[in-house]
Amino acid sequence: MIRATSAVPIHQVVLSNLCDLQARLRGDPATLVLARGPAHIDDGAVPIDHASPAPSDDVVLAERRVAELHARLAELEHEFTSVVDLQHAIDRRLRDP
C-alpha cells in the first residue's frame, strides 16, 4: 500500500518503507516497490574521528540545579535529624528529672 502525498522524495521513501514494514508485521507481502533514494540508516553513532558534542547549556543548567537540590536535601535531612535529636533530649529531660 503506497499513499500518494505531496511530500519531498526522502519522505516518500520513508513512508514507503514504513508501509512495507507495517505490511510485513501484519504478515502481508510488502509492496516490492524499490525505494527511490539511497538507504541510509543513522544509528546515532559518532564517527571515531569526530569529537563528541559538548552538552547543551540546558543540560548543564539542569545538572547544576539537580546538584543544588541534592545539597539542599542533605541540609534539610541534617536539620531534621538535629530537630529529632533535640526533641528526644527534651523528652528525656522531662521524663528523668
N, C-alpha and C positions, 0 to 999 in steps of 0.2 A: 504494500500500500504506500504510494508516494503521494504526498499532498502538494498541490501547486500553490506556491506562495511567491510573493514578490521579494523574498529575502535575497541577500547577496549570495554569490555562489558558495562560499565556505559554509554559510548557514544551510544551504540546500544539502551539502554533503553531510553535515552533522545531522540534519533532520532525516535524511535517507538512512544513515547509519542507525539512528535511534529507532526508526520504524522497523528496520530489519532486525535489530536486537529484540524489540518487543515481539515480533513475529516468531523468532526463534524461541524465546522464552515461553510463548504460548504453545509451541510445538508445531507451528505453521511453517511452511517453507519461506525463506526470505525472498525478496523481490528479484534477486540476482541482477540488480542494476548496479553497474560499477560506479563507484564514486567518481565525481568529475574533478576531483582535486587530489593533491598528494595526501597520503595518510600520515599524519604527524600526531603522535601522542606525547603530550607533555606530562611527564611523570613527576614534575616538580623538583627533580634532582638538579643540583647546582653543578655545572661542569667543574672539574678539578682546577682548571686554570683561572677560574673566576673566584674572586673573594666573596665570601658570604655577605649579604647585605646587612647594613647596620640596622639595629632595631629602630622602629619609628619613635618619634617623640611621644606619641600616645602610650606606647608600650613602656617606655622608660618612666613616664609620669605615673602610669598605673602601678608599676612595680615599686616605685618610691612611695606611693600612697599606701600600698599594702604593707610595706616595711614600717611606715609610720603607725599604721593601725595595729600592727603586731606589738610594737613598742608600747603604745598606749594601753593595749590589752594587758601586757605584762605589768605595767604600773598599776592598773586597776585591780588586777589579781593580788598584787603585793599589798595594796591598800586594804582590800577586802580581808586578806589574811591577817593584817595588823589589827583591823577592827574586831574580827572574830577573836583573836588572841586577847585583845583588851577586854572584850565582853566576858570571856572566860575568867580573866584575872579579877574583874569586878565581881562576878558571881562567886568566885572562891572567897574573896574578902568578905562578902556579905554572908556567906554560908558559914565560914570559920572565923568567928570574932576573936 
